[in-house]
Amino acid sequence: MSAAGDDKGTNMKAKELRAKDPEALRKELEELLKAHFSLRMQIATQQLTNTSQLGKTRRDIARVRTVMNEKAAAK
C-alpha cells in the first residue's frame, strides 16, 4: 500500500477485518504502520498536502488492533 495519494485500504470496516484470519490482520497492521510512518515523514518534510490521511490511517490501525485483541480474547 502506497501512502502517497493511494487510498487503497483506508476506511476499512471492522466487519471486513473480522472476516480475516490473524496472519492477514498482522500483515494489514504492518502495512498500515509503514504507511503511517511514511505520512509522518511527509508531514515533517512538508510534502503532505492532504493531512486528513494521517488520521484515517491512525483510525485504521486502531481498528485492526481492536479486532486482533477481540480474536485473542475469544480464544
VENWOKA-V171823 format. One record per helix or strand of 3 or more residues. SS is the DSSP state (@ for helix, = for strand). FROM is the first residue (numbers start at 0). LEN is the number of residues. If there is no record, write none. Layout:
# VENWOKA-V171823
{{SS,FROM,LEN} {SS,FROM,LEN}}
This chain:
# VENWOKA-V171823
{{@,13,5} {@,21,23} {@,51,23}}
